[in-house]
Amino acid sequence: MIPRALPRRRALILALVGAAALLLALAPVASADWFSPESGGSPNANDIDTLYKIVMYIGIVIFFLVEGLLLYSVIKFRRRRYGAEPAMVHGNTPLEVGWTIGAALIVAIIAAITFIYLPRIKNPPNSSANGLQQFAGEEFASVEQPKPPNGKALRINVVGQQYIWRYDYIGAQRLTENRPVYAYYQMVVPTNTTVVLQINSSDVAHSWWIPKLGGKQDAIPGHNNYTWFKISKPGVYKGQCAELCGNNHADMLAEVRAIPPDQFKAWLVSQRQAILQSQQALAAQRKAGEGQ
């Protein structure tokens, strides 16, 4: 006999698993856009989302077609009690050739669509006319990342380190008398401006990812990876390190804040002044310590 406690235990386990699945499905971070990557922040994120959905919809149609045929065959040709022995089928050449050609056509269609979208995902576009225009002729560090057609883009060096992100505004120094500007945790960028990111690490492997902006890239010591985004309206976009990088990996958050170009220029000036004030305060503290 089966103990009565066993069905109850199974029911409890199933209930707990169901509750966990429901909580995971309702979690905003876990659900993303439910069935596809997040989008709405940058053109490349939108193209990634569209390409994903095209492949997913084709896959769903194929899945239901195959499973439907299997179920139909199981029900239609099942062995019936007291019925005759089912006939053995050794193959159907036209059918086998047909589904082979059909599968090849589907793969070719997916490949063609992918090659249409890939350049739009990889290659940075021009900054818009109402974006920041002070970056014409900005040189990039590697030929691996194409420049926008008109060369106008803000370049930021993203450096991962345990457990925070540092942003060096390489392409914005001409707006601060060629003085270095950098920030931690929150990246501030101008709207309607193409932002090209050069991503690396100062210690271990990390991974830069702001889901709504697309372009997830690993941050590897001694190697540069590249991505870009272009935000059309002010807002804040959140993400975090997507590569297990140590004990405090979960605390390595990232944030991008987009503001109008005029406000961005003012932020650059204030950020440079804050850096200068910190340097002066540190120098004064050092001198005070030497005088004791």
Secondary structure by P-SEA (a helix, b strand, c coil): cccaaaaaaaaaaaaaaaaaaaaaaaccccccccccccccccaaaaaaaaaaaaaaaaaaaaaaaaaaaaaaaaaacccccccccbbbbcccaaaaaaaaaaaaaaaaaaaaaaaaaccccccccccccccccccccccccccccccccccbbbbbbbbbcccbbbbbcccccccccccccccccbbbbbccbbbbbbbbbcccbbbbbcccccccccccccccccccccccbbbbbbcccccccccccccbbbbbbbbcaaaaaaaaaaaaaaaaaaaaaaaaaaaaaaac
